[in-house]
Amino acid sequence: MASVLTDAAASQSEGAVLLHAAEVARMLGIGRSKVYEMIRCGELPVVRIGTAVRIPKKALLELIDKRTSHVA
């Protein structure tokens, strides 16, 4: 699971519980707008603190786990 994260992204968000959309985009290797699209359609749960939108790291790792295919 954690192997999906690049060294740079992992070291930046290692202790973080909540991640910015840009961090999630970097970790997944996708664009920030795609992250916001995933949030809008409910694929990624968020925590809202005032106007800030954060993605729980645990939820991101669970999403990666669910979408990982184990083809024999």
BALOBA-1460 file (C-alpha; in Angstrom, 3 decimals):
// residues 72
<rec num="1" residu="m" x="0.000" y="0.000" z="0.000"/>
<rec num="2" residu="a" x="2.604" y="2.552" z="1.055"/>
<rec num="3" residu="s" x="4.798" y="1.535" z="-1.878"/>
<rec num="4" residu="v" x="2.412" y="3.508" z="-4.096"/>
<rec num="5" residu="l" x="3.648" y="6.716" z="-2.512"/>
<rec num="6" residu="t" x="6.780" y="8.318" z="-3.896"/>
<rec num="7" residu="d" x="9.622" y="8.946" z="-1.464"/>
<rec num="8" residu="a" x="9.186" y="12.723" z="-1.635"/>
<rec num="9" residu="a" x="5.425" y="12.632" z="-1.154"/>
<rec num="10" residu="a" x="5.675" y="10.051" z="1.600"/>
<rec num="11" residu="s" x="8.233" y="12.040" z="3.541"/>
<rec num="12" residu="q" x="6.150" y="15.243" z="3.300"/>
<rec num="13" residu="s" x="2.918" y="13.672" z="4.456"/>
<rec num="14" residu="e" x="4.338" y="10.900" z="6.631"/>
<rec num="15" residu="g" x="2.965" y="12.206" z="9.922"/>
<rec num="16" residu="a" x="-0.069" y="13.926" z="8.436"/>
<rec num="17" residu="v" x="-3.531" y="12.613" z="9.156"/>
<rec num="18" residu="l" x="-5.251" y="14.950" z="6.689"/>
<rec num="19" residu="l" x="-3.884" y="15.694" z="3.222"/>
<rec num="20" residu="h" x="-4.282" y="18.602" z="0.802"/>
<rec num="21" residu="a" x="-5.670" y="17.816" z="-2.657"/>
<rec num="22" residu="a" x="-2.274" y="18.665" z="-4.169"/>
<rec num="23" residu="e" x="-0.569" y="16.108" z="-1.906"/>
<rec num="24" residu="v" x="-3.100" y="13.442" z="-2.886"/>
<rec num="25" residu="a" x="-2.606" y="14.284" z="-6.567"/>
<rec num="26" residu="r" x="1.162" y="13.968" z="-6.205"/>
<rec num="27" residu="m" x="0.853" y="10.667" z="-4.339"/>
<rec num="28" residu="l" x="-1.465" y="9.172" z="-6.943"/>
<rec num="29" residu="g" x="0.307" y="10.668" z="-9.935"/>
<rec num="30" residu="i" x="-2.839" y="12.401" z="-11.165"/>
<rec num="31" residu="g" x="-3.885" y="16.018" z="-11.576"/>
<rec num="32" residu="r" x="-5.326" y="18.108" z="-8.774"/>
<rec num="33" residu="s" x="-8.503" y="18.664" z="-10.778"/>
<rec num="34" residu="k" x="-9.000" y="14.877" z="-10.942"/>
<rec num="35" residu="v" x="-8.721" y="14.744" z="-7.143"/>
<rec num="36" residu="y" x="-11.429" y="17.416" z="-6.851"/>
<rec num="37" residu="e" x="-13.565" y="15.450" z="-9.329"/>
<rec num="38" residu="m" x="-13.149" y="12.331" z="-7.154"/>
<rec num="39" residu="i" x="-14.214" y="14.390" z="-4.143"/>
<rec num="40" residu="r" x="-17.286" y="15.772" z="-5.963"/>
<rec num="41" residu="c" x="-18.504" y="12.330" z="-7.014"/>
<rec num="42" residu="g" x="-17.919" y="10.844" z="-3.553"/>
<rec num="43" residu="e" x="-14.968" y="8.572" z="-4.382"/>
<rec num="44" residu="l" x="-12.803" y="10.386" z="-1.842"/>
<rec num="45" residu="p" x="-14.245" y="11.352" z="1.520"/>
<rec num="46" residu="v" x="-13.248" y="14.733" z="2.908"/>
<rec num="47" residu="v" x="-13.013" y="16.599" z="6.165"/>
<rec num="48" residu="r" x="-14.037" y="20.247" z="5.956"/>
<rec num="49" residu="i" x="-12.485" y="22.695" z="8.384"/>
<rec num="50" residu="g" x="-13.928" y="26.088" z="7.598"/>
<rec num="51" residu="t" x="-13.268" y="26.512" z="3.890"/>
<rec num="52" residu="a" x="-10.374" y="24.033" z="3.904"/>
<rec num="53" residu="v" x="-10.973" y="20.649" z="2.313"/>
<rec num="54" residu="r" x="-8.736" y="17.795" z="3.453"/>
<rec num="55" residu="i" x="-8.634" y="14.108" z="2.576"/>
<rec num="56" residu="p" x="-8.052" y="11.669" z="5.439"/>
<rec num="57" residu="k" x="-4.867" y="9.708" z="4.741"/>
<rec num="58" residu="k" x="-6.521" y="6.528" z="6.028"/>
<rec num="59" residu="a" x="-9.349" y="6.911" z="3.487"/>
<rec num="60" residu="l" x="-6.841" y="7.415" z="0.671"/>
<rec num="61" residu="l" x="-4.927" y="4.274" z="1.615"/>
<rec num="62" residu="e" x="-8.205" y="2.330" z="1.812"/>
<rec num="63" residu="l" x="-9.160" y="3.567" z="-1.670"/>
<rec num="64" residu="i" x="-5.812" y="2.385" z="-3.016"/>
<rec num="65" residu="d" x="-6.309" y="-0.980" z="-1.329"/>
<rec num="66" residu="k" x="-9.803" y="-1.421" z="-2.802"/>
<rec num="67" residu="r" x="-8.677" y="-0.508" z="-6.317"/>
<rec num="68" residu="t" x="-5.574" y="-2.676" z="-6.317"/>
<rec num="69" residu="s" x="-6.132" y="-5.731" z="-8.478"/>
<rec num="70" residu="h" x="-4.414" y="-8.950" z="-7.603"/>
<rec num="71" residu="v" x="-4.290" y="-10.783" z="-10.912"/>
<rec num="72" residu="a" x="-2.736" y="-14.230" z="-10.836"/>
